[in-house]
Amino acid sequence: MDKSQAIHNFWSQFGLPAYDENTVNASKAGDRYITYNVETDSIGSVLNLYGNIWDMDSTSWEFLSRKAEEIAETIERKYPISYGIDNGRLYIAKGTPFAQRMSDPSSDRVRRMYILIQAEFLTAF
């Protein structure tokens, strides 16, 4: 598995479709999904990666808050999360602040939770 695939596998484990933020087709993604950024580097560089959990038709924060807690518990339970990748491993920990509620100026029915993680690729390149 390469570095980008490892990031995708992390975000895909939470029961929602997960998409690279640069390739998602929001009109086809459904009402609830995750988007995430992809950055890569090598050992010694800690990256701040993020994901957004989307609820496209809700006035409640309950679903997003529970999903953020699930992600936090997964990281804490498996702390540090480490994925095997080509020529090394990917280490994941919670970022600070970990979760933030975000508004959407286009609709009062769109909810988004911004999740910050720290990642380090334990690879030579």
SELUMSE-747747 format. One line per field, with one value per residue: residue in three letters; residue number from 1; chain; x, z, y of N, C-alpha, C, O in turn. Coordinates in nm, 2 decimals, padded with zeros to 4 digits. Layout:
! residues N
code <- c(ala, ...)
pos <- c(NUM, ...)
unit <- c(A, ...)
n_x <- c(X, ...)
n_z <- c(Z, ...)
n_y <- c(Y, ...)
ca_x <- c(X, ...)
ca_z <- c(Z, ...)
ca_y <- c(Y, ...)
c_x <- c(X, ...)
c_z <- c(Z, ...)
c_y <- c(Y, ...)
o_x <- c(X, ...)
o_z <- c(Z, ...)
o_y <- c(Y, ...)
//
This chain:
! residues 125
code <- c(met, asp, lys, ser, gln, ala, ile, his, asn, phe, trp, ser, gln, phe, gly, leu, pro, ala, tyr, asp, glu, asn, thr, val, asn, ala, ser, lys, ala, gly, asp, arg, tyr, ile, thr, tyr, asn, val, glu, thr, asp, ser, ile, gly, ser, val, leu, asn, leu, tyr, gly, asn, ile, trp, asp, met, asp, ser, thr, ser, trp, glu, phe, leu, ser, arg, lys, ala, glu, glu, ile, ala, glu, thr, ile, glu, arg, lys, tyr, pro, ile, ser, tyr, gly, ile, asp, asn, gly, arg, leu, tyr, ile, ala, lys, gly, thr, pro, phe, ala, gln, arg, met, ser, asp, pro, ser, ser, asp, arg, val, arg, arg, met, tyr, ile, leu, ile, gln, ala, glu, phe, leu, thr, ala, phe)
pos <- c(1, 2, 3, 4, 5, 6, 7, 8, 9, 10, 11, 12, 13, 14, 15, 16, 17, 18, 19, 20, 21, 22, 23, 24, 25, 26, 27, 28, 29, 30, 31, 32, 33, 34, 35, 36, 37, 38, 39, 40, 41, 42, 43, 44, 45, 46, 47, 48, 49, 50, 51, 52, 53, 54, 55, 56, 57, 58, 59, 60, 61, 62, 63, 64, 65, 66, 67, 68, 69, 70, 71, 72, 73, 74, 75, 76, 77, 78, 79, 80, 81, 82, 83, 84, 85, 86, 87, 88, 89, 90, 91, 92, 93, 94, 95, 96, 97, 98, 99, 100, 101, 102, 103, 104, 105, 106, 107, 108, 109, 110, 111, 112, 113, 114, 115, 116, 117, 118, 119, 120, 121, 122, 123, 124, 125)
unit <- c(A, A, A, A, A, A, A, A, A, A, A, A, A, A, A, A, A, A, A, A, A, A, A, A, A, A, A, A, A, A, A, A, A, A, A, A, A, A, A, A, A, A, A, A, A, A, A, A, A, A, A, A, A, A, A, A, A, A, A, A, A, A, A, A, A, A, A, A, A, A, A, A, A, A, A, A, A, A, A, A, A, A, A, A, A, A, A, A, A, A, A, A, A, A, A, A, A, A, A, A, A, A, A, A, A, A, A, A, A, A, A, A, A, A, A, A, A, A, A, A, A, A, A, A, A)
n_x <- c(00.09, 00.05, 00.14, -00.08, -00.29, -00.29, -00.37, -00.63, -00.74, -00.74, -00.94, -01.16, -01.25, -01.47, -01.74, -01.86, -01.87, -01.56, -01.36, -01.10, -01.04, -01.00, -01.11, -01.37, -01.71, -01.95, -02.22, -02.29, -02.21, -02.38, -02.57, -02.43, -02.09, -01.72, -01.46, -01.11, -00.78, -00.47, -00.14, 00.20, 00.52, 00.84, 01.02, 01.05, 00.91, 00.63, 00.30, 00.01, -00.29, -00.62, -00.97, -01.31, -01.63, -01.93, -02.27, -02.53, -02.80, -02.93, -03.03, -02.92, -02.64, -02.58, -02.52, -02.27, -02.12, -02.11, -01.98, -01.73, -01.64, -01.62, -01.41, -01.20, -01.19, -01.11, -00.85, -00.74, -00.77, -00.62, -00.38, -00.04, -00.20, -00.09, -00.01, 00.09, 00.29, 00.43, 00.77, 00.78, 00.60, 00.29, 00.21, -00.04, -00.20, -00.41, -00.48, -00.45, -00.67, -00.88, -01.15, -01.38, -01.67, -01.82, -01.97, -02.19, -02.21, -02.38, -02.61, -02.84, -02.88, -02.67, -02.42, -02.09, -01.81, -01.49, -01.20, -00.89, -00.58, -00.26, 00.01, 00.28, 00.50, 00.68, 00.92, 01.18, 01.16)
n_z <- c(00.00, -00.08, 00.03, 00.00, -00.02, 00.24, 00.39, 00.28, 00.37, 00.64, 00.68, 00.57, 00.74, 00.91, 00.85, 00.66, 00.33, 00.20, 00.06, -00.13, -00.10, -00.33, -00.54, -00.49, -00.59, -00.49, -00.54, -00.60, -00.38, -00.16, 00.14, 00.38, 00.44, 00.42, 00.36, 00.28, 00.32, 00.13, 00.20, 00.18, 00.31, 00.46, 00.72, 01.02, 00.97, 01.08, 00.99, 00.96, 00.90, 00.77, 00.80, 00.69, 00.81, 00.67, 00.69, 00.50, 00.52, 00.77, 01.09, 01.32, 01.54, 01.64, 01.50, 01.38, 01.60, 01.74, 01.55, 01.54, 01.80, 01.78, 01.60, 01.75, 01.97, 01.84, 01.75, 02.00, 02.13, 01.97, 01.99, 01.93, 01.62, 01.36, 01.03, 00.79, 00.52, 00.19, 00.22, 00.49, 00.76, 00.86, 01.10, 01.32, 01.51, 01.74, 01.65, 01.76, 01.79, 01.81, 01.70, 01.53, 01.50, 01.20, 01.01, 00.72, 00.47, 00.25, 00.32, 00.58, 00.66, 00.62, 00.78, 00.91, 01.04, 01.13, 01.14, 01.29, 01.25, 01.34, 01.15, 01.06, 00.83, 00.85, 00.68, 00.44, 00.22)
n_y <- c(-00.12, 00.22, 00.56, 00.74, 00.56, 00.46, 00.68, 00.70, 00.45, 00.49, 00.70, 00.57, 00.37, 00.43, 00.38, 00.54, 00.67, 00.77, 01.03, 01.17, 01.51, 01.65, 01.51, 01.44, 01.41, 01.60, 01.61, 01.35, 01.21, 01.16, 01.20, 01.18, 01.18, 01.16, 01.38, 01.43, 01.55, 01.50, 01.47, 01.40, 01.29, 01.23, 01.04, 01.22, 01.44, 01.58, 01.59, 01.79, 01.66, 01.66, 01.59, 01.61, 01.57, 01.53, 01.62, 01.65, 01.73, 01.83, 01.96, 01.92, 01.85, 01.61, 01.35, 01.41, 01.48, 01.24, 01.08, 01.20, 01.15, 00.87, 00.85, 00.97, 00.79, 00.56, 00.63, 00.68, 00.43, 00.26, 00.38, 00.45, 00.48, 00.28, 00.21, -00.03, 00.05, 00.08, 00.03, 00.11, 00.27, 00.43, 00.67, 00.77, 01.03, 01.21, 01.55, 01.90, 02.17, 01.89, 01.84, 02.04, 02.23, 02.34, 02.60, 02.64, 02.86, 02.84, 02.70, 02.65, 02.39, 02.23, 02.05, 02.04, 01.87, 01.94, 01.76, 01.72, 01.56, 01.43, 01.32, 01.10, 00.98, 00.70, 00.66, 00.64, 00.80)
ca_x <- c(00.00, 00.13, 00.11, -00.21, -00.38, -00.29, -00.46, -00.76, -00.78, -00.77, -01.07, -01.26, -01.29, -01.57, -01.87, -01.91, -01.78, -01.45, -01.31, -01.00, -01.12, -00.98, -01.17, -01.51, -01.82, -02.04, -02.36, -02.31, -02.15, -02.48, -02.60, -02.32, -01.96, -01.60, -01.36, -00.99, -00.67, -00.36, -00.01, 00.30, 00.65, 00.92, 01.04, 01.10, 00.82, 00.49, 00.20, -00.13, -00.39, -00.76, -01.09, -01.44, -01.74, -02.04, -02.41, -02.58, -02.94, -02.96, -03.02, -02.86, -02.50, -02.57, -02.45, -02.14, -02.05, -02.09, -01.88, -01.60, -01.61, -01.58, -01.28, -01.11, -01.18, -01.03, -00.71, -00.69, -00.77, -00.51, -00.27, -00.06, -00.24, 00.02, -00.04, 00.20, 00.29, 00.56, 00.90, 00.77, 00.47, 00.22, 00.18, -00.15, -00.24, -00.50, -00.43, -00.51, -00.79, -00.92, -01.27, -01.44, -01.80, -01.81, -02.10, -02.18, -02.28, -02.48, -02.73, -02.84, -02.91, -02.55, -02.33, -01.96, -01.72, -01.35, -01.12, -00.74, -00.49, -00.12, 00.06, 00.42, 00.54, 00.81, 00.98, 01.30, 01.13)
ca_z <- c(00.00, -00.08, 00.14, -00.02, 00.01, 00.38, 00.44, 00.25, 00.45, 00.78, 00.68, 00.52, 00.84, 01.00, 00.81, 00.57, 00.21, 00.22, -00.06, -00.14, -00.12, -00.47, -00.64, -00.46, -00.66, -00.38, -00.59, -00.60, -00.26, -00.07, 00.25, 00.48, 00.38, 00.47, 00.27, 00.35, 00.24, 00.12, 00.20, 00.21, 00.34, 00.51, 00.86, 01.08, 00.93, 01.13, 00.91, 01.01, 00.80, 00.82, 00.74, 00.71, 00.81, 00.62, 00.70, 00.41, 00.53, 00.91, 01.17, 01.44, 01.54, 01.71, 01.42, 01.36, 01.73, 01.77, 01.46, 01.58, 01.92, 01.73, 01.54, 01.86, 02.04, 01.75, 01.76, 02.14, 02.16, 01.90, 02.00, 01.81, 01.50, 01.27, 00.91, 00.71, 00.39, 00.12, 00.28, 00.62, 00.84, 00.88, 01.24, 01.33, 01.64, 01.74, 01.65, 01.86, 01.84, 01.74, 01.63, 01.53, 01.42, 01.09, 00.94, 00.57, 00.43, 00.14, 00.37, 00.73, 00.68, 00.60, 00.90, 00.88, 01.15, 01.08, 01.23, 01.27, 01.29, 01.31, 01.08, 01.03, 00.75, 00.89, 00.56, 00.40, 00.11)
ca_y <- c(00.00, 00.35, 00.66, 00.79, 00.46, 00.44, 00.78, 00.67, 00.35, 00.55, 00.77, 00.48, 00.27, 00.48, 00.35, 00.64, 00.69, 00.87, 01.08, 01.27, 01.63, 01.70, 01.42, 01.41, 01.47, 01.62, 01.58, 01.20, 01.15, 01.12, 01.29, 01.18, 01.13, 01.22, 01.42, 01.44, 01.60, 01.41, 01.52, 01.30, 01.33, 01.12, 01.04, 01.34, 01.55, 01.56, 01.66, 01.81, 01.62, 01.69, 01.53, 01.68, 01.48, 01.61, 01.58, 01.75, 01.76, 01.82, 02.08, 01.87, 01.82, 01.48, 01.25, 01.45, 01.47, 01.10, 01.02, 01.26, 01.07, 00.74, 00.87, 01.00, 00.67, 00.47, 00.68, 00.66, 00.28, 00.20, 00.48, 00.53, 00.40, 00.26, 00.14, -00.07, 00.10, 00.04, 00.07, 00.18, 00.28, 00.56, 00.69, 00.87, 01.07, 01.33, 01.69, 01.99, 02.11, 01.77, 01.85, 02.18, 02.25, 02.44, 02.64, 02.65, 02.98, 02.81, 02.64, 02.62, 02.25, 02.16, 02.05, 01.98, 01.86, 01.94, 01.68, 01.74, 01.45, 01.44, 01.20, 01.09, 00.87, 00.65, 00.60, 00.71, 00.90)
c_x <- c(00.09, 00.08, -00.03, -00.32, -00.40, -00.38, -00.60, -00.82, -00.82, -00.91, -01.19, -01.32, -01.41, -01.71, -01.94, -01.82, -01.68, -01.38, -01.20, -01.07, -01.10, -01.04, -01.32, -01.61, -01.94, -02.19, -02.39, -02.26, -02.26, -02.49, -02.50, -02.20, -01.85, -01.52, -01.23, -00.88, -00.56, -00.23, 00.09, 00.44, 00.73, 00.94, 01.10, 01.01, 00.68, 00.40, 00.07, -00.22, -00.53, -00.86, -01.21, -01.55, -01.86, -02.18, -02.49, -02.73, -02.98, -02.96, -02.96, -02.71, -02.48, -02.49, -02.31, -02.06, -02.02, -01.98, -01.74, -01.55, -01.56, -01.44, -01.17, -01.09, -01.10, -00.89, -00.66, -00.68, -00.65, -00.38, -00.14, -00.11, -00.12, -00.02, 00.08, 00.19, 00.42, 00.68, 00.88, 00.63, 00.42, 00.17, 00.07, -00.18, -00.34, -00.43, -00.50, -00.55, -00.83, -01.04, -01.33, -01.57, -01.78, -01.95, -02.08, -02.27, -02.39, -02.61, -02.72, -02.87, -02.78, -02.46, -02.20, -01.88, -01.58, -01.27, -00.97, -00.67, -00.35, -00.07, 00.21, 00.44, 00.68, 00.88, 01.10, 01.27, 00.98)
c_z <- c(00.00, 00.02, 00.12, 00.01, 00.16, 00.44, 00.40, 00.34, 00.59, 00.78, 00.64, 00.63, 00.93, 00.95, 00.72, 00.44, 00.24, 00.09, -00.04, -00.17, -00.26, -00.58, -00.61, -00.55, -00.55, -00.42, -00.59, -00.47, -00.16, 00.04, 00.36, 00.42, 00.45, 00.35, 00.35, 00.26, 00.23, 00.11, 00.24, 00.24, 00.39, 00.66, 00.91, 01.05, 00.98, 01.05, 00.98, 00.89, 00.86, 00.74, 00.77, 00.71, 00.77, 00.65, 00.62, 00.42, 00.68, 00.98, 01.31, 01.43, 01.60, 01.63, 01.41, 01.49, 01.76, 01.68, 01.50, 01.70, 01.88, 01.67, 01.65, 01.94, 01.97, 01.76, 01.90, 02.18, 02.09, 01.90, 02.01, 01.70, 01.40, 01.15, 00.84, 00.57, 00.32, 00.19, 00.41, 00.68, 00.84, 01.03, 01.24, 01.47, 01.63, 01.73, 01.75, 01.78, 01.75, 01.65, 01.64, 01.44, 01.32, 01.03, 00.79, 00.53, 00.32, 00.20, 00.52, 00.76, 00.65, 00.73, 00.85, 01.01, 01.09, 01.19, 01.19, 01.33, 01.26, 01.25, 01.05, 00.95, 00.79, 00.78, 00.52, 00.29, 00.10)
c_y <- c(00.12, 00.44, 00.71, 00.69, 00.44, 00.55, 00.75, 00.56, 00.39, 00.61, 00.68, 00.38, 00.31, 00.47, 00.45, 00.64, 00.79, 00.90, 01.18, 01.40, 01.69, 01.62, 01.39, 01.48, 01.48, 01.59, 01.43, 01.14, 01.10, 01.23, 01.30, 01.11, 01.20, 01.26, 01.44, 01.49, 01.49, 01.49, 01.41, 01.36, 01.21, 01.14, 01.18, 01.46, 01.51, 01.65, 01.68, 01.78, 01.65, 01.61, 01.62, 01.57, 01.57, 01.54, 01.69, 01.79, 01.74, 01.95, 02.04, 01.84, 01.68, 01.38, 01.28, 01.44, 01.33, 01.04, 01.08, 01.18, 00.93, 00.75, 00.89, 00.87, 00.57, 00.51, 00.65, 00.51, 00.22, 00.29, 00.42, 00.43, 00.40, 00.17, 00.10, -00.01, 00.05, 00.11, 00.15, 00.17, 00.42, 00.56, 00.80, 00.90, 01.18, 01.46, 01.78, 02.12, 01.99, 01.79, 01.99, 02.17, 02.36, 02.47, 02.64, 02.76, 02.95, 02.75, 02.62, 02.48, 02.16, 02.17, 01.98, 01.98, 01.85, 01.87, 01.69, 01.62, 01.49, 01.31, 01.21, 00.97, 00.82, 00.58, 00.69, 00.82, 00.91)
o_x <- c(00.19, -00.02, -00.11, -00.42, -00.51, -00.46, -00.69, -00.93, -00.91, -00.99, -01.30, -01.41, -01.44, -01.80, -02.06, -01.70, -01.71, -01.36, -01.20, -01.15, -01.18, -01.04, -01.39, -01.59, -02.01, -02.27, -02.51, -02.28, -02.23, -02.43, -02.48, -02.20, -01.86, -01.50, -01.23, -00.89, -00.55, -00.22, 00.05, 00.47, 00.68, 00.90, 01.18, 01.02, 00.61, 00.41, 00.03, -00.23, -00.54, -00.84, -01.21, -01.56, -01.88, -02.19, -02.51, -02.78, -03.06, -02.89, -02.96, -02.67, -02.36, -02.39, -02.22, -01.94, -01.91, -01.90, -01.64, -01.43, -01.46, -01.36, -01.07, -00.97, -01.02, -00.80, -00.55, -00.58, -00.59, -00.29, -00.12, -00.07, -00.06, -00.07, 00.17, 00.08, 00.51, 00.68, 00.96, 00.55, 00.49, 00.10, 00.09, -00.19, -00.35, -00.32, -00.59, -00.46, -00.81, -01.04, -01.33, -01.57, -01.72, -02.02, -01.97, -02.39, -02.48, -02.71, -02.62, -02.89, -02.79, -02.44, -02.20, -01.87, -01.55, -01.27, -00.93, -00.68, -00.32, -00.10, 00.26, 00.41, 00.77, 00.89, 01.11, 01.34, 00.93)
o_z <- c(00.07, 00.09, 00.22, 00.07, 00.21, 00.53, 00.49, 00.38, 00.66, 00.86, 00.67, 00.60, 01.02, 00.99, 00.69, 00.45, 00.30, 00.00, 00.05, -00.26, -00.30, -00.69, -00.69, -00.58, -00.53, -00.34, -00.59, -00.46, -00.08, 00.03, 00.42, 00.37, 00.52, 00.25, 00.47, 00.14, 00.32, 00.02, 00.32, 00.19, 00.37, 00.72, 00.84, 01.11, 00.92, 01.05, 01.05, 00.80, 00.98, 00.63, 00.87, 00.61, 00.84, 00.64, 00.67, 00.35, 00.71, 00.94, 01.40, 01.32, 01.61, 01.68, 01.43, 01.49, 01.81, 01.72, 01.49, 01.72, 01.93, 01.70, 01.65, 01.97, 02.03, 01.78, 01.91, 02.24, 02.15, 01.82, 02.10, 01.69, 01.38, 01.18, 00.82, 00.51, 00.39, 00.21, 00.45, 00.66, 00.82, 01.07, 01.18, 01.55, 01.52, 01.79, 01.82, 01.72, 01.63, 01.53, 01.75, 01.33, 01.35, 01.00, 00.74, 00.55, 00.30, 00.13, 00.57, 00.88, 00.66, 00.78, 00.77, 01.08, 01.02, 01.31, 01.08, 01.45, 01.18, 01.30, 01.03, 00.99, 00.78, 00.77, 00.57, 00.28, 00.02)
o_y <- c(00.13, 00.42, 00.72, 00.72, 00.41, 00.53, 00.77, 00.56, 00.35, 00.57, 00.71, 00.31, 00.24, 00.54, 00.45, 00.60, 00.90, 00.81, 01.26, 01.40, 01.77, 01.65, 01.32, 01.60, 01.39, 01.54, 01.39, 01.01, 01.02, 01.33, 01.40, 01.00, 01.30, 01.19, 01.47, 01.48, 01.40, 01.57, 01.33, 01.47, 01.10, 01.23, 01.24, 01.57, 01.42, 01.77, 01.59, 01.85, 01.65, 01.57, 01.68, 01.50, 01.67, 01.42, 01.80, 01.88, 01.65, 02.04, 02.12, 01.80, 01.63, 01.32, 01.20, 01.40, 01.30, 00.96, 01.00, 01.16, 00.88, 00.66, 00.82, 00.84, 00.49, 00.42, 00.60, 00.47, 00.12, 00.27, 00.34, 00.32, 00.50, 00.06, 00.18, -00.03, 00.00, 00.23, 00.23, 00.07, 00.52, 00.48, 00.90, 00.80, 01.24, 01.48, 01.73, 02.18, 01.99, 01.75, 02.05, 02.12, 02.47, 02.38, 02.63, 02.76, 03.04, 02.76, 02.59, 02.44, 02.04, 02.28, 01.89, 02.08, 01.75, 01.90, 01.68, 01.58, 01.57, 01.20, 01.32, 00.86, 00.89, 00.45, 00.80, 00.92, 00.98)
//
